[in-house]
Amino acid sequence: MTRADLVWAALRRRPARTALTSLSIVTAFFLFGVIEGVNVGIATMAGAANPHHLLVSSRLSMGTPLPVAQLQRIAAISGVDGVAGLAMLMGSYRDPRNVMPVVGVDIAALFRIYETQMMAPPEQLAAAAHLRTGAIVGRMLAEHQGWKVGDRVPIQMPGLRKADGSSDMSFDIVGIYDRDQPDTATWLVANYDYINESRLQNRDSVSQIAVGVTDPARTAQIAQAIDDAFANSSNQTLTQTEKDFVDSLLRQVGDIAFVLDAIVGAVLFTLLFLTANTMAQSVRERIPELALLKSLGFSDAAVAGLIVIEALLLCGAAAMLGLTAAVAVLPLMTNRPALGIGAMHVPHAVFAAGALAAILVALVSALPLAGKARRLDIASALSHR
């Protein structure tokens, strides 16, 4: 009988216990993979924000619209290189749960400001400018919905009420844009005038104003100048860089990455006790057998090694199964353009971290028991003392 046979026999000794322990480890590492994938998504969102572009919002609240007339005053401020008013709405395609961001904007102005982040062929931008119902959609969104250039898509927009009482609008897809962060190409970008003339509420207003600057070194100065221009008006503004804006959103729900990592730590800490308890029970039940192996010529190190290998096999196989499940399930859970990013994914580095965590759990659980097996007295063990 080989060492592999002995390890396999030990794992099969109590099939139910082994199965339940394996299921616990699979679940723990599935959560580990999912949470780390979410952290990647958050980092992607933060990384896509440009520290040299400005976003102007209402100082009252993020949901308070700004009059579109403010665009001209902002454009006249020294150092401003372009402005684009964003009417941010949510729409759904076919299924009310299939939601996506719909942005009404001067498309040409938006792509000039974000020329290094949002890319679309010039002929598509021209087509959108000349077709009132034209829209350019992000590649991630287009692939998710199965859209292509030339399609006419009906979008239901609950936040927009038309004069006839409906909330349905149709858009002709004339282009597909890419982004430097591909997972963030999830907007349907439509002509502002088409959306604005259709709605009864908040007409001639925008949700935010995107601002390009001529000199990134003057970003803070320009932001202050914009806010000063409207300081005594009924529509006071709060101007931030894109990065600061995204960071402020994340801060509103706390340090998400820290919370998620704390959950992972708690899960793995609990798993350590579970695995250690399972291994301790298994070794206690097999003390006479271990003593018999020693009497048959197995060295102390060999007997201890069997226990360590058993723990490594149990933890390692279950951990990899859990991480593989996370790889398969996480994109299905998060592939929602409404999130503002595409499907989150489990990075390759998580497998390395997961393997290391599984090894550590196995070793911490098994080494004390392996030491006990090394010191096992054959006569006492065989006499059950």
TAGI-V944309 format. One record per residue. N is the residue number from 0. PHI is phi in whole degrees, -180 to 180 (* if undefined). PSI is psi in degrees with one decimal (* if undefined). Layout:
n = [N | N]
phi = [PHI | PHI]
psi = [PSI | PSI]
This chain:
n = [0 | 1 | 2 | 3 | 4 | 5 | 6 | 7 | 8 | 9 | 10 | 11 | 12 | 13 | 14 | 15 | 16 | 17 | 18 | 19 | 20 | 21 | 22 | 23 | 24 | 25 | 26 | 27 | 28 | 29 | 30 | 31 | 32 | 33 | 34 | 35 | 36 | 37 | 38 | 39 | 40 | 41 | 42 | 43 | 44 | 45 | 46 | 47 | 48 | 49 | 50 | 51 | 52 | 53 | 54 | 55 | 56 | 57 | 58 | 59 | 60 | 61 | 62 | 63 | 64 | 65 | 66 | 67 | 68 | 69 | 70 | 71 | 72 | 73 | 74 | 75 | 76 | 77 | 78 | 79 | 80 | 81 | 82 | 83 | 84 | 85 | 86 | 87 | 88 | 89 | 90 | 91 | 92 | 93 | 94 | 95 | 96 | 97 | 98 | 99 | 100 | 101 | 102 | 103 | 104 | 105 | 106 | 107 | 108 | 109 | 110 | 111 | 112 | 113 | 114 | 115 | 116 | 117 | 118 | 119 | 120 | 121 | 122 | 123 | 124 | 125 | 126 | 127 | 128 | 129 | 130 | 131 | 132 | 133 | 134 | 135 | 136 | 137 | 138 | 139 | 140 | 141 | 142 | 143 | 144 | 145 | 146 | 147 | 148 | 149 | 150 | 151 | 152 | 153 | 154 | 155 | 156 | 157 | 158 | 159 | 160 | 161 | 162 | 163 | 164 | 165 | 166 | 167 | 168 | 169 | 170 | 171 | 172 | 173 | 174 | 175 | 176 | 177 | 178 | 179 | 180 | 181 | 182 | 183 | 184 | 185 | 186 | 187 | 188 | 189 | 190 | 191 | 192 | 193 | 194 | 195 | 196 | 197 | 198 | 199 | 200 | 201 | 202 | 203 | 204 | 205 | 206 | 207 | 208 | 209 | 210 | 211 | 212 | 213 | 214 | 215 | 216 | 217 | 218 | 219 | 220 | 221 | 222 | 223 | 224 | 225 | 226 | 227 | 228 | 229 | 230 | 231 | 232 | 233 | 234 | 235 | 236 | 237 | 238 | 239 | 240 | 241 | 242 | 243 | 244 | 245 | 246 | 247 | 248 | 249 | 250 | 251 | 252 | 253 | 254 | 255 | 256 | 257 | 258 | 259 | 260 | 261 | 262 | 263 | 264 | 265 | 266 | 267 | 268 | 269 | 270 | 271 | 272 | 273 | 274 | 275 | 276 | 277 | 278 | 279 | 280 | 281 | 282 | 283 | 284 | 285 | 286 | 287 | 288 | 289 | 290 | 291 | 292 | 293 | 294 | 295 | 296 | 297 | 298 | 299 | 300 | 301 | 302 | 303 | 304 | 305 | 306 | 307 | 308 | 309 | 310 | 311 | 312 | 313 | 314 | 315 | 316 | 317 | 318 | 319 | 320 | 321 | 322 | 323 | 324 | 325 | 326 | 327 | 328 | 329 | 330 | 331 | 332 | 333 | 334 | 335 | 336 | 337 | 338 | 339 | 340 | 341 | 342 | 343 | 344 | 345 | 346 | 347 | 348 | 349 | 350 | 351 | 352 | 353 | 354 | 355 | 356 | 357 | 358 | 359 | 360 | 361 | 362 | 363 | 364 | 365 | 366 | 367 | 368 | 369 | 370 | 371 | 372 | 373 | 374 | 375 | 376 | 377 | 378 | 379 | 380 | 381 | 382 | 383 | 384]
phi = [* | -83 | -62 | -62 | -64 | -67 | -65 | -63 | -64 | -65 | -69 | -87 | -60 | -126 | -57 | -65 | -64 | -63 | -65 | -67 | -65 | -62 | -63 | -64 | -67 | -58 | -63 | -62 | -79 | -64 | -62 | -58 | -65 | -65 | -65 | -66 | -65 | -64 | -60 | -63 | -62 | -65 | -64 | -64 | -61 | -68 | -69 | -77 | -79 | -93 | -74 | -109 | -106 | -108 | -122 | -106 | -126 | -71 | -70 | -69 | -167 | -65 | -87 | -85 | -73 | -113 | -66 | -65 | -63 | -67 | -60 | -65 | -66 | -68 | -62 | -83 | -74 | -60 | 96 | -81 | -107 | 162 | -134 | -148 | -82 | -107 | -95 | -89 | -133 | -115 | -130 | -134 | -118 | 70 | -115 | -56 | -83 | -90 | -95 | -159 | -75 | -117 | -119 | -90 | -162 | -72 | -60 | -62 | -65 | -62 | -74 | -70 | -66 | -105 | -62 | -92 | -116 | -117 | -121 | -148 | -60 | -56 | -67 | -73 | -63 | -65 | -64 | -66 | -70 | -95 | -113 | -56 | -91 | -69 | -145 | -115 | -114 | -67 | -62 | -60 | -66 | -60 | -67 | -65 | -92 | 77 | -90 | -145 | -60 | 104 | -74 | -112 | -118 | -86 | -123 | -91 | -126 | -58 | -82 | -124 | -112 | -90 | -61 | -85 | 89 | -88 | -130 | -97 | -135 | -116 | -127 | -100 | -78 | -109 | -167 | -130 | -104 | -113 | -129 | -64 | -107 | -54 | -69 | -101 | -85 | -127 | -92 | -102 | -100 | -120 | -70 | -60 | -61 | -64 | -72 | -64 | -73 | -89 | -96 | -91 | -97 | 58 | -67 | 60 | -137 | -133 | -79 | -148 | -127 | -88 | -129 | -95 | -123 | -77 | -131 | -56 | -69 | -101 | -56 | -64 | -65 | -68 | -60 | -66 | -64 | -64 | -65 | -65 | -65 | -118 | -62 | -106 | -100 | -81 | -126 | -65 | -117 | -127 | -108 | -135 | -70 | -54 | -63 | -64 | -64 | -64 | -61 | -67 | -63 | -68 | -67 | -65 | -109 | 84 | -79 | -61 | -60 | -64 | -63 | -66 | -66 | -65 | -63 | -59 | -60 | -65 | -63 | -69 | -65 | -65 | -62 | -59 | -66 | -63 | -67 | -62 | -66 | -63 | -65 | -63 | -63 | -62 | -68 | -59 | -69 | -110 | -58 | -61 | -67 | -64 | -64 | -64 | -61 | -63 | -67 | -86 | 114 | -69 | -74 | -59 | -65 | -66 | -65 | -64 | -63 | -60 | -68 | -65 | -63 | -59 | -66 | -64 | -66 | -61 | -72 | -65 | -64 | -67 | -64 | -65 | -65 | -64 | -67 | -64 | -63 | -64 | -60 | -77 | -89 | -57 | -61 | -69 | -74 | -115 | -79 | -131 | -56 | -61 | -71 | 88 | -137 | -82 | -63 | -75 | -144 | -92 | -69 | -61 | -62 | -67 | -65 | -65 | -65 | -65 | -63 | -64 | -64 | -64 | -64 | -63 | -61 | -64 | -68 | -63 | -74 | -95 | -62 | -61 | -71 | -65 | -63 | -64 | -67 | -62 | -88 | -64 | -89 | -61 | -63 | -66 | -67 | -72 | -93 | 63 | -97]
psi = [128.6 | 168.8 | -36.0 | -39.8 | -39.2 | -42.0 | -44.1 | -39.4 | -37.3 | -40.6 | -30.3 | -2.5 | -43.9 | 85.0 | -40.7 | -43.6 | -43.8 | -41.8 | -43.5 | -40.0 | -42.7 | -41.2 | -39.0 | -42.3 | -41.8 | -45.9 | -43.7 | -44.3 | -22.7 | -46.6 | -40.4 | -47.3 | -42.8 | -46.0 | -41.7 | -33.6 | -39.5 | -40.4 | -38.1 | -41.9 | -40.9 | -42.1 | -35.9 | -43.5 | -45.4 | -38.2 | -24.0 | -13.3 | 132.7 | 124.8 | -5.6 | 2.6 | 147.1 | 146.5 | 127.7 | 123.9 | 169.8 | 139.4 | -22.2 | -51.9 | 161.7 | -28.2 | -1.8 | 123.0 | 158.7 | 143.9 | 139.8 | -20.3 | -20.9 | -20.2 | -41.9 | -41.5 | -38.6 | -40.9 | -27.0 | -7.5 | 137.5 | 132.3 | -11.3 | 129.7 | 0.0 | 148.5 | 150.2 | 118.6 | 129.4 | 117.5 | 99.4 | 119.6 | 164.9 | 137.0 | 167.3 | 149.4 | 112.0 | -50.5 | 129.0 | -22.6 | -12.9 | 73.5 | 160.1 | 155.0 | 133.1 | 124.5 | 116.3 | 125.5 | 161.0 | 101.7 | -44.5 | -41.8 | -40.6 | -45.4 | -22.0 | -41.9 | -40.7 | 34.8 | -25.4 | -5.9 | -35.6 | 120.7 | 130.7 | 146.8 | 142.5 | -36.9 | -30.2 | -39.1 | -39.9 | -39.9 | -38.9 | -36.6 | -29.2 | -11.4 | 115.6 | -38.9 | 6.6 | 147.7 | 147.9 | 127.8 | 150.5 | 147.1 | -39.5 | -43.5 | -43.5 | -43.3 | -37.5 | -39.4 | -11.9 | 28.8 | 156.7 | 165.0 | 133.5 | -15.7 | 147.6 | 119.6 | 130.4 | 130.7 | 128.3 | 129.9 | 91.6 | -29.1 | 2.3 | 120.8 | 125.8 | 170.8 | -30.5 | 4.5 | -7.6 | 170.6 | 21.8 | 138.0 | 150.4 | 140.3 | 142.2 | 119.5 | 113.3 | -5.6 | 162.4 | 125.6 | 155.6 | 162.3 | 159.7 | -29.7 | 96.7 | -35.0 | -7.9 | 5.9 | 72.9 | 11.0 | 150.8 | 111.2 | 115.1 | 167.6 | 130.3 | -43.1 | -38.2 | -44.1 | -41.9 | -42.3 | -14.2 | -22.0 | 149.6 | -37.1 | 148.9 | 30.1 | 148.0 | 35.9 | 164.3 | 157.7 | -40.6 | 166.3 | 121.1 | 135.7 | 127.8 | 151.1 | 149.8 | -32.4 | 108.2 | -25.6 | -18.5 | 14.8 | -48.1 | -39.8 | -42.3 | -39.6 | -42.7 | -38.4 | -38.6 | -47.4 | -36.0 | -33.4 | -25.4 | 16.9 | -33.5 | 16.4 | 173.6 | -3.0 | 64.2 | 150.0 | 159.1 | 113.4 | 126.0 | 158.1 | 158.5 | -44.1 | -44.1 | -36.6 | -47.0 | -42.5 | -38.7 | -35.6 | -43.3 | -34.7 | -25.5 | -25.3 | 19.7 | -178.3 | 89.8 | -46.1 | -41.9 | -43.9 | -45.1 | -40.7 | -34.6 | -37.7 | -44.8 | -45.4 | -42.3 | -40.8 | -46.2 | -34.1 | -42.4 | -39.5 | -35.3 | -45.8 | -39.6 | -46.9 | -41.4 | -40.5 | -42.4 | -45.5 | -38.7 | -42.7 | -43.7 | -43.6 | -41.0 | -39.8 | -22.8 | 16.4 | -46.5 | -37.2 | -40.1 | -39.7 | -38.0 | -40.6 | -40.4 | -40.4 | -24.3 | -0.9 | -0.8 | 134.5 | 166.4 | -42.5 | -37.4 | -42.8 | -43.1 | -37.6 | -34.9 | -39.8 | -42.9 | -44.1 | -39.6 | -45.8 | -41.7 | -41.3 | -44.8 | -50.6 | -43.4 | -48.2 | -44.0 | -37.7 | -45.3 | -35.2 | -41.7 | -43.3 | -37.2 | -39.3 | -38.8 | -39.9 | -39.8 | -37.6 | -37.0 | -45.4 | -34.3 | -33.1 | -31.3 | 2.7 | 70.6 | 110.2 | -22.2 | -21.1 | -14.5 | -7.4 | 165.7 | -161.8 | 131.5 | 160.1 | 161.0 | 114.0 | 157.8 | -32.5 | -25.8 | -32.6 | -41.2 | -43.4 | -39.0 | -41.5 | -42.1 | -42.7 | -41.2 | -40.9 | -43.0 | -44.6 | -43.7 | -45.0 | -44.0 | -34.8 | -38.5 | -30.3 | -42.9 | -38.0 | -36.3 | -38.5 | -39.1 | -39.1 | -35.5 | -38.1 | 4.1 | 128.7 | 122.8 | -47.8 | -44.2 | -40.6 | -41.8 | -22.7 | 6.8 | 29.6 | *]
